Each structure stands twice: as C-alpha cells, then as structure tokens.
C-alpha cells in the first residue's frame, strides 16, 4: 500500500482498513501525518487504538532517525516524550537500529536514545555502546552517558580517557565535567598539556569548573600558540569560563589581528565574555576592519640574514 492509499484508509469506517493504513503509515508516514494518527488512539475499537499507538511510536522513531539533524531540539524532545509515553518498550525497538549494518543509522539511533534519558534501560545500553567498534558511536554514547549516570559512577567512563580516538577522549572529558565530581581533578590534570587542541581545551574548562582554577598560564600558552586550532580552543575556553588576566587580555587582543577567521571570531567572543575595561579597549581600537587592513599591510622591517 502506498502512502496516499494509507491516508485514505485511516479515514475509513472499517477498522480493518484503518489498521491496514496505520501499519503502512507507521513505516513510511511523515511527521505531517502524526496528528491524524494520534487522534485514532482514542478510537472506540481497541484494535485500532493499539495499532494507532504502535504506528505513532514507529513513525516518530523512523523520522527521528532519518531526520534527526533537521529537527530543532524542542521538536526532538517533544517527539521523544510522545514516543516514550505511548510505547514504554520503544527502547527495545531503537536497540535493533543500534546494531544494524548502516553506520549512519546506528549513530542517529544513539542520538535518539538521548531523548529517552529517564528510561531505566538506558544506562545498560550506553555502557555497551561506549565500547563500540565505531568511533562516532562511542563518542556520542559517552556524551549521553555523562547526562544519565550519577556523580559517583564516573568509573564506567574513566577508562575511555585512553581511547585511541581523540573525539572519544574529548567527549569523555566533557562527560566527566558534567558529573561535577571534584575527585576526578587529579586524573584530568594529566591531560592539561595534551597535544590535541580540543582535548586540552576541554580539560582546562573542566578543571576550572570543578574548582581547580590555576589554569591562567595554560590558557596563556594556548592563546599564544603558533597553531591556529590551539589558539582558537584557548580563546573558546576563555569565552566559556570568563577568566581574565592581563596576559589573557593581551593575548586575546593580539588575536584580533589574526588573518584566521576561526581565531578572530573566538577572540571577539573571549573579549566580549570577560568584558574588562582592557578587553573592551582592545575591541574598541583593534577590532576595526580598516585598522586591521592597515596593520596587515604595514611593511615589515628588513633584517639581516636569510
């Protein structure tokens, strides 16, 4: 049955026709069909009511997996709530997608799990996924794990700080920060000079958030690095924690003269976030396109040697 025939069937007076239409819409229906299908959850026929509930959950699950990135967070959360309320066993349906052969579908299924954080089975499933063979699946599962495990359960993800994939390590640090357990500070200190910019930035932010605030020199070093990714990450940390010092202000101010858009954007965000008189001064006098153009075209003095 095609989708148009299914839509006609659910308007029928015959329960068998309605059920047939619902089965099809549950598999290939669009979100625009959702309201009509949900209305049938109150149908006089118990068979129709059950099929309508199943079709609603199935349609939402499929559309979330296929169109997850196209939907805004509020819509995703609402759909997740509806799906969970109609079908408490929906997590078992999603679990089948978690272990299919389509890697993109698996990753989207992990993201859909994040909408079901209150389900008692979620922790057990995520504990398996953080050991998955796919780096993207592991990284996504770790992010979710930080939102569902308790502050004293950090051991379940600590081992992932040594994962071979840098995205997994970076996400693990974010997850550990979200737990708010200050006892992990000594563990995170080992990574404060990590060669990867995202990992180092996440570590410094986590340390500061967890109470270890002696990171000014580390940030100053990142901001003055010759590596644009490292500079941008250091500036991002400043914009998040709003840590100000003369060195950081001067370093961020100097970055306003960068010809790298990522560094320049993050420098503006950092200076606006700390908003000290010195930071505002840099924004006022250096963050001007005409001045930047003039400075970039100043001839450098000739020095001896080659």
N, C-alpha and C positions, 0 to 999 in steps of 0.2 A: 504494500500500500504506500502511495506517495504522500507527501506532507499535506497537500491540498485535500486529498480524499480523507485523510485522518482528521483534518479540521472540520470537514463536513460531518463526519461520523460522530464526533463528540457533541454535535447539536441534535443528534437523533433522539427519538423517544425510546428506542430499543436498547436496553442495557448491553446486549451482545455487541451491537455496533459501536456503542460508546467505548466499551472495553477494548475493542479492536483498535479504535482510533487512538485511545490513550497509550496502548502499547507502542504504537508507531511514534507518537509524539515524544514519548519518554526516551526514545532512541535518537530521533533526528529533529525534534522540535526546537524552536528558537525561544529566547527569553520573552519575546513578544507574545508567546502562547501561554506563558506562565499563569497569568491572571485567570484565563478561561479554564485552564486545567484545575487550578486550586479551588475554583468555585464548585467543582464536582466532588470535592472532599466532603461536602455536606449533602450529597445526593441521597435520596431515600434508599437506594439499593446498596446493601453492604458490599457487594462485589464491586460496584462502581466506585464506592468510597475508597476501598482498599487499593484498587488499581490507580485511582487518581492520586493517592498519596505516594504510591510507588513511582508513578510517572513523573510527579513533581520532583521527587528526590533525584531520579535518574536524569531528568532534563537539566536540573541545576548542576549536578555533578559533571555532566558532559560539557556543559557550556563554561563552567569554571575552568575545567582542564584545558579546553580548546582556546578560550578567550581570556584567560586569567590576566594577562598583562594589559588587555584593552579595557578592563573594567576598573573603575576607581575603587579605592579601599572601602569606602562606605557601602557601595553596592555589593562588594565581595563579602563583607561582614554580614550584611543583611541576608544575602543568599545562603551563607553558611548557617545562620541561625534557623532559617526556614527548613533547610535540609535536615539539620540535626533534630529539630522538633518533630518532623514528620516521620523520620526513619532513624531511630537510635542505633540501628545496625549499619548505617551508611558507611561507617569507617571500615567495615569489612569489604564493602564494595570498592572503596577507594584503594584498599590494600591490594586488590587484584591489579590495579593500574601501577602500583608501586613496583611490581615485579614483572612488568611486561617487557617486551623487547625494544619498544620505542623509547629511546633515551629522553627525548624532549617531553613525551607524555609522562614519563616517570618523574621528571623534575617538576612538572606542573602539579602532579598528584601530591608531591611532598608539600608544595606551597598551599594546596587546598587543605592539607592536614592542619596547617596553621590556623584555619578558621574553626577548627574543632578542638581548641585547646582544653576545654573542660571535659572532654571525653576521657574516661578512666583508662582506656586502652592506649592513649596517645603516647605516654612515656615509654611503654614497652616497644611500640613500633619505632619510635625515634631512636631508642637505644640500639636497635639493629641497624637503622639507616646511617647512623654516624660511622659505621664500619663498612659502608657500602663501597663497592669497587669503583663507582663513578664519583669523580672529584666534585662535580657540581651538586650531586645529590647529597654527598657528605657535608659540603659547605652549607647548603640550605637547611639540612636537618639540624646542624649544630646551632644555627641561628634560632630555630624554633625551640631547640632543647633549652636554651637559656631562658625562654619565656614560660616553660612548663615545669621545670624541676625546682626543688626547694633550695634555699640558700646553703644548706649543709650537704647537698648532694653533688657537689662540684667534681667529686672523684670520677664520675661517669664520663666526663669530657676532658679531664686534665691530660690524659694520655694523648689527646689529639693535638696538643701543642707541638708534638714531634712529628706530625703528619708530613708526608713528602710534598704535599701541595700547599703552596703559600696562601691560597684563598681559604683553605680549611683552617690553617693556623690563625689567620687574621680573624675569621669568623668565630673561632674558639675563644679568642681574647675578648671579643665583643660579648659573647655569651657569658663568660666568666665575670665580666664587669657588671652585667645586668643582675647577677646573683647578689651583689653587694656584700660579699663575704671578705672582710679585710684580711683573713688568714691566708689568702692566696697572693698577697703582695710580694712575699719573698720569691714565689715562683715566677711572677711576672717580671721582677727585677732582672732576671736572667736574659730577658729579651729586649731590654731598653736600648741596646745598640745593634739590633737586628739589621742586616743589610737591606732588607725589603722595606720600602717606604711605608706601605700600608700597615705592616705588622708593627713597625716601630711607632708609627703614629697612634695606632690603637692601644699599644702598651702604655705609652705616656698618658693618653687620655684616661685609660683605666686606672693607672696608678694614682693620678690626681683625684679622680672620682672616689677612689677607695681610701683616700686620706694621706697618701704619700705625695706631698706637694713640692718636693725638692727636684723639680724637673726643668727648671729655668735654663740651666746650662745645656741640657739635652735639646730643648727646643731651639735655643740659640744656634746650636750646631746644625740642626736640621735646616733652619731657615737660611743659613749662610752656606749651605752645601752647594757644590757646583752642579749637582744633579737636580734638574727641574722637578722631577717627581718627588724627591725628598723634600725640596723646598715647599712645594705645594702641600704636601702632607703635614709638614710642620705648621704651616700657616692655618691649615684646616683645624688642627688641634687647638691653636690659639683662639680661633673663632668659636670653638665649642666650649672651652673652659674659661675663656676671658682672662687668662693670666697675663699680667702686664709687668714689664720691667723696662728700663732704659734700653738694654740690649735688644730685647724683643721688639720694642717700638722702632728702634733704628733699623733693625734687620727687616722688619715688615715694610718700613718706609722705603728702604732701598729696593725692595721687590716691586715697588710701583714703577720702577724704571725698566723692569724686565720686558723683553720682547716676546715672552712666552705667555699666551693668553691664560693658561691654567694658573700659573704663578701670580699673574697680575690680578685675576679675579679673586683668588684666595687671599691675596694681600689686602685688597679692599675690604673683604669680609672680616678679616682679622682686625684691621684697624678700626672698622666701624663697631666691632663687638667690644673691644676694650675701651674705646671712646674716651681715653685720657686726653688732656689738652695737647700733649705731644703727638699722640696718634691723630688727633683731629687736625693738627698743624700740617702733618705730612699729607693728609688727604686734601687739605685746602691748597697747598702750594705745589705738591708733586703730582697729584692725580689730575693733571690737566693735559689733554691731548696735544695742545700746541706746544706746551713746555716740554713734554716728553719727546715730541718730534724734534725740537731744537736741540735737546740734550743728546739725542741719538745721532745727530748729525754734526756734533762737535768733533773736529779733527783731533785725534789722539796725538800727543807729542811723539816725535821720532826719537827712539832710543838707540843706543849703540848696539852692535852685535846682530846676529841673525837668529 
